[in-house]
């Protein structure tokens, strides 16, 4: 389960990043006559962003024990 959640997190992170770059450079691209699919990128960015947010909580829940151990060791020193 951890592997699939981590893989899904990576894929959603990648898609969110790519669509974010499209949304960021679209106004500049228009000046050079390049039309990017801003409406589609905006929709995908929003929905996949929500998926990423939800999967982050699942990831935290699945790895909570390891995180507690890590923080205990970190603050023990």
WOKA-V672791 format. One record per residue. RES is the residue in one small letter. SS is DSSP state (a for helix, b for strand, c for the rest). Layout:
BEGIN
<<RES,SS> <RES,SS>>
END
This chain:
BEGIN
<<x,c> <x,a> <x,a> <x,a> <x,a> <x,a> <x,a> <x,a> <x,a> <x,a> <x,a> <x,a> <x,a> <x,a> <x,a> <x,a> <x,a> <x,a> <x,a> <x,a> <x,a> <x,a> <x,a> <x,a> <x,a> <x,a> <x,a> <x,a> <x,a> <x,a> <x,a> <x,c> <x,c> <x,c> <x,c> <x,c> <x,c> <x,a> <x,a> <x,a> <x,a> <x,a> <x,a> <x,a> <x,a> <x,a> <x,a> <x,a> <x,a> <x,a> <x,a> <x,a> <x,a> <x,a> <x,a> <x,a> <x,a> <x,a> <x,a> <x,a> <x,a> <x,a> <x,c> <x,a> <x,a> <x,a> <x,a> <x,a> <x,a> <x,a> <x,a> <x,a> <x,a> <x,a> <x,a> <x,a> <x,c>>
END
